[in-house]
Amino acid sequence: MRTLKPGKKAPFSGQYVMVGPRGGHTGIERTVVKGEPLPPTLSAGQVYKIVDKTKTR
């Protein structure tokens, strides 16, 4: 899956995990609704990757 930078609009509703600059999972997840901006990360260089899409329509 592709990674998304903080502030970009979420393409899907669901759980997004923060990923470190070298691709390691931080274990921190955020719930984001489709179309809403992704929240700021804790450190520079971190991005988001979707791990669990919401199953509702």
mmCIF entry with sequence, helices, sheets and N, C-alpha, C, O atoms, coordinates in Angstrom:
data_MODEL
# 
_entry.id   MODEL 
# 
_entity.id                         1 
_entity.type                       polymer 
_entity.pdbx_number_of_molecules   1 
# 
_entity_poly.entity_id                      1 
_entity_poly.type                           'polypeptide(L)' 
_entity_poly.nstd_linkage                   no 
_entity_poly.nstd_monomer                   no 
_entity_poly.pdbx_seq_one_letter_code       MRTLKPGKKAPFSGQYVMVGPRGGHTGIERTVVKGEPLPPTLSAGQVYKIVDKTKTR 
_entity_poly.pdbx_seq_one_letter_code_can   MRTLKPGKKAPFSGQYVMVGPRGGHTGIERTVVKGEPLPPTLSAGQVYKIVDKTKTR 
_entity_poly.pdbx_strand_id                 A 
# 
loop_
_entity_poly_seq.entity_id 
_entity_poly_seq.num 
_entity_poly_seq.mon_id 
_entity_poly_seq.hetero 
1 1  MET n 
1 2  ARG n 
1 3  THR n 
1 4  LEU n 
1 5  LYS n 
1 6  PRO n 
1 7  GLY n 
1 8  LYS n 
1 9  LYS n 
1 10 ALA n 
1 11 PRO n 
1 12 PHE n 
1 13 SER n 
1 14 GLY n 
1 15 GLN n 
1 16 TYR n 
1 17 VAL n 
1 18 MET n 
1 19 VAL n 
1 20 GLY n 
1 21 PRO n 
1 22 ARG n 
1 23 GLY n 
1 24 GLY n 
1 25 HIS n 
1 26 THR n 
1 27 GLY n 
1 28 ILE n 
1 29 GLU n 
1 30 ARG n 
1 31 THR n 
1 32 VAL n 
1 33 VAL n 
1 34 LYS n 
1 35 GLY n 
1 36 GLU n 
1 37 PRO n 
1 38 LEU n 
1 39 PRO n 
1 40 PRO n 
1 41 THR n 
1 42 LEU n 
1 43 SER n 
1 44 ALA n 
1 45 GLY n 
1 46 GLN n 
1 47 VAL n 
1 48 TYR n 
1 49 LYS n 
1 50 ILE n 
1 51 VAL n 
1 52 ASP n 
1 53 LYS n 
1 54 THR n 
1 55 LYS n 
1 56 THR n 
1 57 ARG n 
# 
_struct_asym.id          A 
_struct_asym.entity_id   1 
# 
_struct_sheet.id               AA1 
_struct_sheet.type             ? 
_struct_sheet.number_strands   3 
_struct_sheet.details          ? 
# 
loop_
_struct_sheet_order.sheet_id 
_struct_sheet_order.range_id_1 
_struct_sheet_order.range_id_2 
_struct_sheet_order.offset 
_struct_sheet_order.sense 
AA1 1 2 ? anti-parallel 
AA1 2 3 ? anti-parallel 
# 
loop_
_struct_sheet_range.sheet_id 
_struct_sheet_range.id 
_struct_sheet_range.beg_label_comp_id 
_struct_sheet_range.beg_label_asym_id 
_struct_sheet_range.beg_label_seq_id 
_struct_sheet_range.pdbx_beg_PDB_ins_code 
_struct_sheet_range.end_label_comp_id 
_struct_sheet_range.end_label_asym_id 
_struct_sheet_range.end_label_seq_id 
_struct_sheet_range.pdbx_end_PDB_ins_code 
_struct_sheet_range.beg_auth_comp_id 
_struct_sheet_range.beg_auth_asym_id 
_struct_sheet_range.beg_auth_seq_id 
_struct_sheet_range.end_auth_comp_id 
_struct_sheet_range.end_auth_asym_id 
_struct_sheet_range.end_auth_seq_id 
AA1 1 HIS A 25 ? VAL A 32 ? HIS A 25 VAL A 32 
AA1 2 GLY A 14 ? VAL A 19 ? GLY A 14 VAL A 19 
AA1 3 VAL A 47 ? LYS A 53 ? VAL A 47 LYS A 53 
# 
loop_
_atom_site.group_PDB 
_atom_site.id 
_atom_site.type_symbol 
_atom_site.label_atom_id 
_atom_site.label_alt_id 
_atom_site.label_comp_id 
_atom_site.label_asym_id 
_atom_site.label_entity_id 
_atom_site.label_seq_id 
_atom_site.pdbx_PDB_ins_code 
_atom_site.Cartn_x 
_atom_site.Cartn_y 
_atom_site.Cartn_z 
_atom_site.occupancy 
_atom_site.B_iso_or_equiv 
_atom_site.pdbx_formal_charge 
_atom_site.auth_seq_id 
_atom_site.auth_comp_id 
_atom_site.auth_asym_id 
_atom_site.auth_atom_id 
_atom_site.pdbx_PDB_model_num 
ATOM 1   N N  . MET A 1 1  ? 0.830   -1.181 0.000  1.00 0.00 ? 1  MET A N  1 
ATOM 2   C CA . MET A 1 1  ? 0.000   0.000  0.000  1.00 0.00 ? 1  MET A CA 1 
ATOM 3   C C  . MET A 1 1  ? 0.876   1.246  0.000  1.00 0.00 ? 1  MET A C  1 
ATOM 4   O O  . MET A 1 1  ? 2.001   1.241  0.499  1.00 0.00 ? 1  MET A O  1 
ATOM 5   N N  . ARG A 1 2  ? 0.341   2.288  -0.560 1.00 0.00 ? 2  ARG A N  1 
ATOM 6   C CA . ARG A 1 2  ? 1.099   3.533  -0.581 1.00 0.00 ? 2  ARG A CA 1 
ATOM 7   C C  . ARG A 1 2  ? 0.998   4.246  0.762  1.00 0.00 ? 2  ARG A C  1 
ATOM 8   O O  . ARG A 1 2  ? 0.102   3.986  1.565  1.00 0.00 ? 2  ARG A O  1 
ATOM 9   N N  . THR A 1 3  ? 1.926   5.133  0.974  1.00 0.00 ? 3  THR A N  1 
ATOM 10  C CA . THR A 1 3  ? 1.919   5.910  2.208  1.00 0.00 ? 3  THR A CA 1 
ATOM 11  C C  . THR A 1 3  ? 1.327   7.284  1.935  1.00 0.00 ? 3  THR A C  1 
ATOM 12  O O  . THR A 1 3  ? 1.356   7.779  0.809  1.00 0.00 ? 3  THR A O  1 
ATOM 13  N N  . LEU A 1 4  ? 0.789   7.888  2.991  1.00 0.00 ? 4  LEU A N  1 
ATOM 14  C CA . LEU A 1 4  ? 0.151   9.198  2.887  1.00 0.00 ? 4  LEU A CA 1 
ATOM 15  C C  . LEU A 1 4  ? 0.774   10.150 3.897  1.00 0.00 ? 4  LEU A C  1 
ATOM 16  O O  . LEU A 1 4  ? 1.024   9.773  5.042  1.00 0.00 ? 4  LEU A O  1 
ATOM 17  N N  . LYS A 1 5  ? 1.019   11.360 3.479  1.00 0.00 ? 5  LYS A N  1 
ATOM 18  C CA . LYS A 1 5  ? 1.612   12.361 4.359  1.00 0.00 ? 5  LYS A CA 1 
ATOM 19  C C  . LYS A 1 5  ? 0.541   12.994 5.243  1.00 0.00 ? 5  LYS A C  1 
ATOM 20  O O  . LYS A 1 5  ? -0.628  13.049 4.862  1.00 0.00 ? 5  LYS A O  1 
ATOM 21  N N  . PRO A 1 6  ? 0.938   13.474 6.427  1.00 0.00 ? 6  PRO A N  1 
ATOM 22  C CA . PRO A 1 6  ? -0.007  14.179 7.294  1.00 0.00 ? 6  PRO A CA 1 
ATOM 23  C C  . PRO A 1 6  ? -0.596  15.388 6.570  1.00 0.00 ? 6  PRO A C  1 
ATOM 24  O O  . PRO A 1 6  ? 0.107   16.074 5.828  1.00 0.00 ? 6  PRO A O  1 
ATOM 25  N N  . GLY A 1 7  ? -1.879  15.646 6.783  1.00 0.00 ? 7  GLY A N  1 
ATOM 26  C CA . GLY A 1 7  ? -2.548  16.771 6.136  1.00 0.00 ? 7  GLY A CA 1 
ATOM 27  C C  . GLY A 1 7  ? -3.241  16.407 4.837  1.00 0.00 ? 7  GLY A C  1 
ATOM 28  O O  . GLY A 1 7  ? -4.116  17.142 4.381  1.00 0.00 ? 7  GLY A O  1 
ATOM 29  N N  . LYS A 1 8  ? -2.864  15.275 4.222  1.00 0.00 ? 8  LYS A N  1 
ATOM 30  C CA . LYS A 1 8  ? -3.539  14.820 3.004  1.00 0.00 ? 8  LYS A CA 1 
ATOM 31  C C  . LYS A 1 8  ? -4.910  14.277 3.373  1.00 0.00 ? 8  LYS A C  1 
ATOM 32  O O  . LYS A 1 8  ? -5.114  13.811 4.494  1.00 0.00 ? 8  LYS A O  1 
ATOM 33  N N  . LYS A 1 9  ? -5.843  14.333 2.443  1.00 0.00 ? 9  LYS A N  1 
ATOM 34  C CA . LYS A 1 9  ? -7.185  13.802 2.696  1.00 0.00 ? 9  LYS A CA 1 
ATOM 35  C C  . LYS A 1 9  ? -7.148  12.277 2.641  1.00 0.00 ? 9  LYS A C  1 
ATOM 36  O O  . LYS A 1 9  ? -6.508  11.688 1.771  1.00 0.00 ? 9  LYS A O  1 
ATOM 37  N N  . ALA A 1 10 ? -7.842  11.656 3.583  1.00 0.00 ? 10 ALA A N  1 
ATOM 38  C CA . ALA A 1 10 ? -7.889  10.198 3.654  1.00 0.00 ? 10 ALA A CA 1 
ATOM 39  C C  . ALA A 1 10 ? -8.722  9.648  2.498  1.00 0.00 ? 10 ALA A C  1 
ATOM 40  O O  . ALA A 1 10 ? -9.864  10.068 2.316  1.00 0.00 ? 10 ALA A O  1 
ATOM 41  N N  . PRO A 1 11 ? -8.169  8.706  1.704  1.00 0.00 ? 11 PRO A N  1 
ATOM 42  C CA . PRO A 1 11 ? -8.928  8.133  0.593  1.00 0.00 ? 11 PRO A CA 1 
ATOM 43  C C  . PRO A 1 11 ? -9.997  7.140  1.049  1.00 0.00 ? 11 PRO A C  1 
ATOM 44  O O  . PRO A 1 11 ? -10.951 6.880  0.315  1.00 0.00 ? 11 PRO A O  1 
ATOM 45  N N  . PHE A 1 12 ? -9.849  6.584  2.251  1.00 0.00 ? 12 PHE A N  1 
ATOM 46  C CA . PHE A 1 12 ? -10.790 5.614  2.808  1.00 0.00 ? 12 PHE A CA 1 
ATOM 47  C C  . PHE A 1 12 ? -10.994 5.911  4.287  1.00 0.00 ? 12 PHE A C  1 
ATOM 48  O O  . PHE A 1 12 ? -10.111 6.470  4.938  1.00 0.00 ? 12 PHE A O  1 
ATOM 49  N N  . SER A 1 13 ? -12.150 5.541  4.817  1.00 0.00 ? 13 SER A N  1 
ATOM 50  C CA . SER A 1 13 ? -12.357 5.583  6.265  1.00 0.00 ? 13 SER A CA 1 
ATOM 51  C C  . SER A 1 13 ? -11.716 4.346  6.867  1.00 0.00 ? 13 SER A C  1 
ATOM 52  O O  . SER A 1 13 ? -11.767 3.268  6.276  1.00 0.00 ? 13 SER A O  1 
ATOM 53  N N  . GLY A 1 14 ? -11.115 4.495  8.039  1.00 0.00 ? 14 GLY A N  1 
ATOM 54  C CA . GLY A 1 14 ? -10.530 3.336  8.698  1.00 0.00 ? 14 GLY A CA 1 
ATOM 55  C C  . GLY A 1 14 ? -9.389  3.681  9.619  1.00 0.00 ? 14 GLY A C  1 
ATOM 56  O O  . GLY A 1 14 ? -9.201  4.836  10.003 1.00 0.00 ? 14 GLY A O  1 
ATOM 57  N N  . GLN A 1 15 ? -8.618  2.645  9.975  1.00 0.00 ? 15 GLN A N  1 
ATOM 58  C CA . GLN A 1 15 ? -7.473  2.780  10.866 1.00 0.00 ? 15 GLN A CA 1 
ATOM 59  C C  . GLN A 1 15 ? -6.209  3.005  10.037 1.00 0.00 ? 15 GLN A C  1 
ATOM 60  O O  . GLN A 1 15 ? -5.923  2.260  9.100  1.00 0.00 ? 15 GLN A O  1 
ATOM 61  N N  . TYR A 1 16 ? -5.464  4.038  10.399 1.00 0.00 ? 16 TYR A N  1 
ATOM 62  C CA . TYR A 1 16 ? -4.195  4.350  9.746  1.00 0.00 ? 16 TYR A CA 1 
ATOM 63  C C  . TYR A 1 16 ? -3.084  4.233  10.774 1.00 0.00 ? 16 TYR A C  1 
ATOM 64  O O  . TYR A 1 16 ? -3.206  4.762  11.879 1.00 0.00 ? 16 TYR A O  1 
ATOM 65  N N  . VAL A 1 17 ? -1.999  3.546  10.425 1.00 0.00 ? 17 VAL A N  1 
ATOM 66  C CA . VAL A 1 17 ? -0.868  3.390  11.329 1.00 0.00 ? 17 VAL A CA 1 
ATOM 67  C C  . VAL A 1 17 ? 0.232   4.369  10.914 1.00 0.00 ? 17 VAL A C  1 
ATOM 68  O O  . VAL A 1 17 ? 0.455   4.603  9.726  1.00 0.00 ? 17 VAL A O  1 
ATOM 69  N N  . MET A 1 18 ? 0.917   4.937  11.914 1.00 0.00 ? 18 MET A N  1 
ATOM 70  C CA . MET A 1 18 ? 2.062   5.801  11.627 1.00 0.00 ? 18 MET A CA 1 
ATOM 71  C C  . MET A 1 18 ? 3.252   4.918  11.276 1.00 0.00 ? 18 MET A C  1 
ATOM 72  O O  . MET A 1 18 ? 3.521   3.920  11.944 1.00 0.00 ? 18 MET A O  1 
ATOM 73  N N  . VAL A 1 19 ? 3.961   5.303  10.215 1.00 0.00 ? 19 VAL A N  1 
ATOM 74  C CA . VAL A 1 19 ? 5.129   4.567  9.753  1.00 0.00 ? 19 VAL A CA 1 
ATOM 75  C C  . VAL A 1 19 ? 6.325   5.504  9.826  1.00 0.00 ? 19 VAL A C  1 
ATOM 76  O O  . VAL A 1 19 ? 6.241   6.665  9.425  1.00 0.00 ? 19 VAL A O  1 
ATOM 77  N N  . GLY A 1 20 ? 7.443   4.990  10.343 1.00 0.00 ? 20 GLY A N  1 
ATOM 78  C CA . GLY A 1 20 ? 8.655   5.793  10.468 1.00 0.00 ? 20 GLY A CA 1 
ATOM 79  C C  . GLY A 1 20 ? 9.293   6.096  9.126  1.00 0.00 ? 20 GLY A C  1 
ATOM 80  O O  . GLY A 1 20 ? 8.863   5.559  8.105  1.00 0.00 ? 20 GLY A O  1 
ATOM 81  N N  . PRO A 1 21 ? 10.319  6.953  9.108  1.00 0.00 ? 21 PRO A N  1 
ATOM 82  C CA . PRO A 1 21 ? 10.960  7.364  7.859  1.00 0.00 ? 21 PRO A CA 1 
ATOM 83  C C  . PRO A 1 21 ? 11.592  6.211  7.074  1.00 0.00 ? 21 PRO A C  1 
ATOM 84  O O  . PRO A 1 21 ? 11.734  6.296  5.854  1.00 0.00 ? 21 PRO A O  1 
ATOM 85  N N  . ARG A 1 22 ? 11.971  5.135  7.770  1.00 0.00 ? 22 ARG A N  1 
ATOM 86  C CA . ARG A 1 22 ? 12.572  3.992  7.077  1.00 0.00 ? 22 ARG A CA 1 
ATOM 87  C C  . ARG A 1 22 ? 11.593  2.842  6.889  1.00 0.00 ? 22 ARG A C  1 
ATOM 88  O O  . ARG A 1 22 ? 11.994  1.743  6.505  1.00 0.00 ? 22 ARG A O  1 
ATOM 89  N N  . GLY A 1 23 ? 10.308  3.087  7.156  1.00 0.00 ? 23 GLY A N  1 
ATOM 90  C CA . GLY A 1 23 ? 9.280   2.082  6.895  1.00 0.00 ? 23 GLY A CA 1 
ATOM 91  C C  . GLY A 1 23 ? 8.863   1.237  8.078  1.00 0.00 ? 23 GLY A C  1 
ATOM 92  O O  . GLY A 1 23 ? 8.012   0.361  7.929  1.00 0.00 ? 23 GLY A O  1 
ATOM 93  N N  . GLY A 1 24 ? 9.434   1.470  9.249  1.00 0.00 ? 24 GLY A N  1 
ATOM 94  C CA . GLY A 1 24 ? 9.066   0.691  10.432 1.00 0.00 ? 24 GLY A CA 1 
ATOM 95  C C  . GLY A 1 24 ? 7.766   1.178  11.049 1.00 0.00 ? 24 GLY A C  1 
ATOM 96  O O  . GLY A 1 24 ? 7.522   2.381  11.139 1.00 0.00 ? 24 GLY A O  1 
ATOM 97  N N  . HIS A 1 25 ? 6.931   0.232  11.474 1.00 0.00 ? 25 HIS A N  1 
ATOM 98  C CA . HIS A 1 25 ? 5.659   0.590  12.114 1.00 0.00 ? 25 HIS A CA 1 
ATOM 99  C C  . HIS A 1 25 ? 5.923   1.097  13.527 1.00 0.00 ? 25 HIS A C  1 
ATOM 100 O O  . HIS A 1 25 ? 6.732   0.521  14.255 1.00 0.00 ? 25 HIS A O  1 
ATOM 101 N N  . THR A 1 26 ? 5.249   2.164  13.911 1.00 0.00 ? 26 THR A N  1 
ATOM 102 C CA . THR A 1 26 ? 5.409   2.736  15.247 1.00 0.00 ? 26 THR A CA 1 
ATOM 103 C C  . THR A 1 26 ? 4.428   2.119  16.237 1.00 0.00 ? 26 THR A C  1 
ATOM 104 O O  . THR A 1 26 ? 4.616   2.234  17.448 1.00 0.00 ? 26 THR A O  1 
ATOM 105 N N  . GLY A 1 27 ? 3.384   1.464  15.732 1.00 0.00 ? 27 GLY A N  1 
ATOM 106 C CA . GLY A 1 27 ? 2.362   0.882  16.602 1.00 0.00 ? 27 GLY A CA 1 
ATOM 107 C C  . GLY A 1 27 ? 1.272   1.868  16.993 1.00 0.00 ? 27 GLY A C  1 
ATOM 108 O O  . GLY A 1 27 ? 0.345   1.513  17.721 1.00 0.00 ? 27 GLY A O  1 
ATOM 109 N N  . ILE A 1 28 ? 1.374   3.100  16.517 1.00 0.00 ? 28 ILE A N  1 
ATOM 110 C CA . ILE A 1 28 ? 0.381   4.124  16.835 1.00 0.00 ? 28 ILE A CA 1 
ATOM 111 C C  . ILE A 1 28 ? -0.620  4.200  15.692 1.00 0.00 ? 28 ILE A C  1 
ATOM 112 O O  . ILE A 1 28 ? -0.237  4.401  14.539 1.00 0.00 ? 28 ILE A O  1 
ATOM 113 N N  . GLU A 1 29 ? -1.902  4.038  16.008 1.00 0.00 ? 29 GLU A N  1 
ATOM 114 C CA . GLU A 1 29 ? -2.950  4.086  14.990 1.00 0.00 ? 29 GLU A CA 1 
ATOM 115 C C  . GLU A 1 29 ? -3.879  5.264  15.229 1.00 0.00 ? 29 GLU A C  1 
ATOM 116 O O  . GLU A 1 29 ? -4.080  5.698  16.363 1.00 0.00 ? 29 GLU A O  1 
ATOM 117 N N  . ARG A 1 30 ? -4.436  5.770  14.151 1.00 0.00 ? 30 ARG A N  1 
ATOM 118 C CA . ARG A 1 30 ? -5.423  6.851  14.198 1.00 0.00 ? 30 ARG A CA 1 
ATOM 119 C C  . ARG A 1 30 ? -6.623  6.424  13.365 1.00 0.00 ? 30 ARG A C  1 
ATOM 120 O O  . ARG A 1 30 ? -6.467  5.800  12.316 1.00 0.00 ? 30 ARG A O  1 
ATOM 121 N N  . THR A 1 31 ? -7.820  6.761  13.833 1.00 0.00 ? 31 THR A N  1 
ATOM 122 C CA . THR A 1 31 ? -9.042  6.511  13.078 1.00 0.00 ? 31 THR A CA 1 
ATOM 123 C C  . THR A 1 31 ? -9.373  7.777  12.305 1.00 0.00 ? 31 THR A C  1 
ATOM 124 O O  . THR A 1 31 ? -9.480  8.859  12.883 1.00 0.00 ? 31 THR A O  1 
ATOM 125 N N  . VAL A 1 32 ? -9.536  7.637  10.987 1.00 0.00 ? 32 VAL A N  1 
ATOM 126 C CA . VAL A 1 32 ? -9.783  8.797  10.133 1.00 0.00 ? 32 VAL A CA 1 
ATOM 127 C C  . VAL A 1 32 ? -10.963 8.493  9.216  1.00 0.00 ? 32 VAL A C  1 
ATOM 128 O O  . VAL A 1 32 ? -11.087 7.381  8.702  1.00 0.00 ? 32 VAL A O  1 
ATOM 129 N N  . VAL A 1 33 ? -11.825 9.482  9.015  1.00 0.00 ? 33 VAL A N  1 
ATOM 130 C CA . VAL A 1 33 ? -12.984 9.367  8.131  1.00 0.00 ? 33 VAL A CA 1 
ATOM 131 C C  . VAL A 1 33 ? -12.579 9.807  6.725  1.00 0.00 ? 33 VAL A C  1 
ATOM 132 O O  . VAL A 1 33 ? -11.789 10.737 6.564  1.00 0.00 ? 33 VAL A O  1 
ATOM 133 N N  . LYS A 1 34 ? -13.121 9.136  5.711  1.00 0.00 ? 34 LYS A N  1 
ATOM 134 C CA . LYS A 1 34 ? -12.820 9.461  4.317  1.00 0.00 ? 34 LYS A CA 1 
ATOM 135 C C  . LYS A 1 34 ? -13.045 10.950 4.049  1.00 0.00 ? 34 LYS A C  1 
ATOM 136 O O  . LYS A 1 34 ? -14.077 11.512 4.414  1.00 0.00 ? 34 LYS A O  1 
ATOM 137 N N  . GLY A 1 35 ? -12.059 11.574 3.407  1.00 0.00 ? 35 GLY A N  1 
ATOM 138 C CA . GLY A 1 35 ? -12.160 12.980 3.048  1.00 0.00 ? 35 GLY A CA 1 
ATOM 139 C C  . GLY A 1 35 ? -11.618 13.934 4.097  1.00 0.00 ? 35 GLY A C  1 
ATOM 140 O O  . GLY A 1 35 ? -11.406 15.112 3.808  1.00 0.00 ? 35 GLY A O  1 
ATOM 141 N N  . GLU A 1 36 ? -11.390 13.445 5.314  1.00 0.00 ? 36 GLU A N  1 
ATOM 142 C CA . GLU A 1 36 ? -10.825 14.280 6.380  1.00 0.00 ? 36 GLU A CA 1 
ATOM 143 C C  . GLU A 1 36 ? -9.297  14.281 6.269  1.00 0.00 ? 36 GLU A C  1 
ATOM 144 O O  . GLU A 1 36 ? -8.717  13.306 5.791  1.00 0.00 ? 36 GLU A O  1 
ATOM 145 N N  . PRO A 1 37 ? -8.637  15.360 6.703  1.00 0.00 ? 37 PRO A N  1 
ATOM 146 C CA . PRO A 1 37 ? -7.172  15.377 6.646  1.00 0.00 ? 37 PRO A CA 1 
ATOM 147 C C  . PRO A 1 37 ? -6.562  14.454 7.705  1.00 0.00 ? 37 PRO A C  1 
ATOM 148 O O  . PRO A 1 37 ? -7.084  14.325 8.812  1.00 0.00 ? 37 PRO A O  1 
ATOM 149 N N  . LEU A 1 38 ? -5.450  13.817 7.339  1.00 0.00 ? 38 LEU A N  1 
ATOM 150 C CA . LEU A 1 38 ? -4.735  12.982 8.296  1.00 0.00 ? 38 LEU A CA 1 
ATOM 151 C C  . LEU A 1 38 ? -4.071  13.877 9.343  1.00 0.00 ? 38 LEU A C  1 
ATOM 152 O O  . LEU A 1 38 ? -3.532  14.929 8.997  1.00 0.00 ? 38 LEU A O  1 
ATOM 153 N N  . PRO A 1 39 ? -4.101  13.477 10.619 1.00 0.00 ? 39 PRO A N  1 
ATOM 154 C CA . PRO A 1 39 ? -3.554  14.331 11.679 1.00 0.00 ? 39 PRO A CA 1 
ATOM 155 C C  . PRO A 1 39 ? -2.028  14.416 11.625 1.00 0.00 ? 39 PRO A C  1 
ATOM 156 O O  . PRO A 1 39 ? -1.381  13.610 10.956 1.00 0.00 ? 39 PRO A O  1 
ATOM 157 N N  . PRO A 1 40 ? -1.457  15.396 12.332 1.00 0.00 ? 40 PRO A N  1 
ATOM 158 C CA . PRO A 1 40 ? 0.001   15.508 12.382 1.00 0.00 ? 40 PRO A CA 1 
ATOM 159 C C  . PRO A 1 40 ? 0.624   14.268 13.028 1.00 0.00 ? 40 PRO A C  1 
ATOM 160 O O  . PRO A 1 40 ? 0.004   13.625 13.876 1.00 0.00 ? 40 PRO A O  1 
ATOM 161 N N  . THR A 1 41 ? 1.852   13.937 12.621 1.00 0.00 ? 41 THR A N  1 
ATOM 162 C CA . THR A 1 41 ? 2.585   12.824 13.224 1.00 0.00 ? 41 THR A CA 1 
ATOM 163 C C  . THR A 1 41 ? 3.420   13.349 14.389 1.00 0.00 ? 41 THR A C  1 
ATOM 164 O O  . THR A 1 41 ? 3.541   14.558 14.587 1.00 0.00 ? 41 THR A O  1 
ATOM 165 N N  . LEU A 1 42 ? 3.990   12.424 15.153 1.00 0.00 ? 42 LEU A N  1 
ATOM 166 C CA . LEU A 1 42 ? 4.772   12.800 16.325 1.00 0.00 ? 42 LEU A CA 1 
ATOM 167 C C  . LEU A 1 42 ? 6.167   13.312 15.968 1.00 0.00 ? 42 LEU A C  1 
ATOM 168 O O  . LEU A 1 42 ? 6.725   14.149 16.678 1.00 0.00 ? 42 LEU A O  1 
ATOM 169 N N  . SER A 1 43 ? 6.728   12.808 14.867 1.00 0.00 ? 43 SER A N  1 
ATOM 170 C CA . SER A 1 43 ? 8.078   13.195 14.457 1.00 0.00 ? 43 SER A CA 1 
ATOM 171 C C  . SER A 1 43 ? 8.108   13.511 12.971 1.00 0.00 ? 43 SER A C  1 
ATOM 172 O O  . SER A 1 43 ? 7.266   13.042 12.205 1.00 0.00 ? 43 SER A O  1 
ATOM 173 N N  . ALA A 1 44 ? 9.081   14.307 12.577 1.00 0.00 ? 44 ALA A N  1 
ATOM 174 C CA . ALA A 1 44 ? 9.245   14.629 11.155 1.00 0.00 ? 44 ALA A CA 1 
ATOM 175 C C  . ALA A 1 44 ? 9.592   13.363 10.375 1.00 0.00 ? 44 ALA A C  1 
ATOM 176 O O  . ALA A 1 44 ? 10.297  12.489 10.880 1.00 0.00 ? 44 ALA A O  1 
ATOM 177 N N  . GLY A 1 45 ? 9.101   13.272 9.155  1.00 0.00 ? 45 GLY A N  1 
ATOM 178 C CA . GLY A 1 45 ? 9.409   12.136 8.288  1.00 0.00 ? 45 GLY A CA 1 
ATOM 179 C C  . GLY A 1 45 ? 8.451   10.969 8.412  1.00 0.00 ? 45 GLY A C  1 
ATOM 180 O O  . GLY A 1 45 ? 8.500   10.047 7.598  1.00 0.00 ? 45 GLY A O  1 
ATOM 181 N N  . GLN A 1 46 ? 7.579   10.985 9.411  1.00 0.00 ? 46 GLN A N  1 
ATOM 182 C CA . GLN A 1 46 ? 6.622   9.893  9.553  1.00 0.00 ? 46 GLN A CA 1 
ATOM 183 C C  . GLN A 1 46 ? 5.461   10.092 8.585  1.00 0.00 ? 46 GLN A C  1 
ATOM 184 O O  . GLN A 1 46 ? 5.094   11.221 8.261  1.00 0.00 ? 46 GLN A O  1 
ATOM 185 N N  . VAL A 1 47 ? 4.888   8.979  8.128  1.00 0.00 ? 47 VAL A N  1 
ATOM 186 C CA . VAL A 1 47 ? 3.756   8.991  7.203  1.00 0.00 ? 47 VAL A CA 1 
ATOM 187 C C  . VAL A 1 47 ? 2.714   8.000  7.715  1.00 0.00 ? 47 VAL A C  1 
ATOM 188 O O  . VAL A 1 47 ? 2.921   7.344  8.736  1.00 0.00 ? 47 VAL A O  1 
ATOM 189 N N  . TYR A 1 48 ? 1.601   7.896  7.006  1.00 0.00 ? 48 TYR A N  1 
ATOM 190 C CA . TYR A 1 48 ? 0.522   6.985  7.382  1.00 0.00 ? 48 TYR A CA 1 
ATOM 191 C C  . TYR A 1 48 ? 0.329   5.915  6.317  1.00 0.00 ? 48 TYR A C  1 
ATOM 192 O O  . TYR A 1 48 ? 0.583   6.131  5.132  1.00 0.00 ? 48 TYR A O  1 
ATOM 193 N N  . LYS A 1 49 ? -0.131  4.745  6.780  1.00 0.00 ? 49 LYS A N  1 
ATOM 194 C CA . LYS A 1 49 ? -0.500  3.643  5.893  1.00 0.00 ? 49 LYS A CA 1 
ATOM 195 C C  . LYS A 1 49 ? -1.791  3.053  6.440  1.00 0.00 ? 49 LYS A C  1 
ATOM 196 O O  . LYS A 1 49 ? -1.909  2.834  7.646  1.00 0.00 ? 49 LYS A O  1 
ATOM 197 N N  . ILE A 1 50 ? -2.766  2.791  5.565  1.00 0.00 ? 50 ILE A N  1 
ATOM 198 C CA . ILE A 1 50 ? -4.041  2.225  6.034  1.00 0.00 ? 50 ILE A CA 1 
ATOM 199 C C  . ILE A 1 50 ? -3.840  0.752  6.379  1.00 0.00 ? 50 ILE A C  1 
ATOM 200 O O  . ILE A 1 50 ? -3.208  0.005  5.631  1.00 0.00 ? 50 ILE A O  1 
ATOM 201 N N  . VAL A 1 51 ? -4.391  0.347  7.530  1.00 0.00 ? 51 VAL A N  1 
ATOM 202 C CA . VAL A 1 51 ? -4.268  -1.043 7.955  1.00 0.00 ? 51 VAL A CA 1 
ATOM 203 C C  . VAL A 1 51 ? -5.617  -1.745 8.066  1.00 0.00 ? 51 VAL A C  1 
ATOM 204 O O  . VAL A 1 51 ? -5.675  -2.973 8.010  1.00 0.00 ? 51 VAL A O  1 
ATOM 205 N N  . ASP A 1 52 ? -6.707  -0.985 8.222  1.00 0.00 ? 52 ASP A N  1 
ATOM 206 C CA . ASP A 1 52 ? -8.023  -1.599 8.375  1.00 0.00 ? 52 ASP A CA 1 
ATOM 207 C C  . ASP A 1 52 ? -9.093  -0.648 7.850  1.00 0.00 ? 52 ASP A C  1 
ATOM 208 O O  . ASP A 1 52 ? -9.440  0.334  8.506  1.00 0.00 ? 52 ASP A O  1 
ATOM 209 N N  . LYS A 1 53 ? -9.611  -0.949 6.659  1.00 0.00 ? 53 LYS A N  1 
ATOM 210 C CA . LYS A 1 53 ? -10.678 -0.116 6.093  1.00 0.00 ? 53 LYS A CA 1 
ATOM 211 C C  . LYS A 1 53 ? -11.988 -0.391 6.812  1.00 0.00 ? 53 LYS A C  1 
ATOM 212 O O  . LYS A 1 53 ? -12.261 -1.524 7.208  1.00 0.00 ? 53 LYS A O  1 
ATOM 213 N N  . THR A 1 54 ? -12.794 0.642  6.980  1.00 0.00 ? 54 THR A N  1 
ATOM 214 C CA . THR A 1 54 ? -14.120 0.496  7.563  1.00 0.00 ? 54 THR A CA 1 
ATOM 215 C C  . THR A 1 54 ? -15.014 -0.241 6.569  1.00 0.00 ? 54 THR A C  1 
ATOM 216 O O  . THR A 1 54 ? -14.961 0.019  5.367  1.00 0.00 ? 54 THR A O  1 
ATOM 217 N N  . LYS A 1 55 ? -15.829 -1.156 7.071  1.00 0.00 ? 55 LYS A N  1 
ATOM 218 C CA . LYS A 1 55 ? -16.658 -1.980 6.192  1.00 0.00 ? 55 LYS A CA 1 
ATOM 219 C C  . LYS A 1 55 ? -18.023 -1.378 5.894  1.00 0.00 ? 55 LYS A C  1 
ATOM 220 O O  . LYS A 1 55 ? -18.765 -1.931 5.082  1.00 0.00 ? 55 LYS A O  1 
ATOM 221 N N  . THR A 1 56 ? -18.380 -0.254 6.528  1.00 0.00 ? 56 THR A N  1 
ATOM 222 C CA . THR A 1 56 ? -19.667 0.383  6.262  1.00 0.00 ? 56 THR A CA 1 
ATOM 223 C C  . THR A 1 56 ? -19.596 1.218  4.997  1.00 0.00 ? 56 THR A C  1 
ATOM 224 O O  . THR A 1 56 ? -18.508 1.533  4.516  1.00 0.00 ? 56 THR A O  1 
ATOM 225 N N  . ARG A 1 57 ? -20.747 1.576  4.461  1.00 0.00 ? 57 ARG A N  1 
ATOM 226 C CA . ARG A 1 57 ? -20.764 2.348  3.215  1.00 0.00 ? 57 ARG A CA 1 
ATOM 227 C C  . ARG A 1 57 ? -20.744 3.793  3.453  1.00 0.00 ? 57 ARG A C  1 
ATOM 228 O O  . ARG A 1 57 ? -20.755 4.576  2.503  1.00 0.00 ? 57 ARG A O  1 
# 
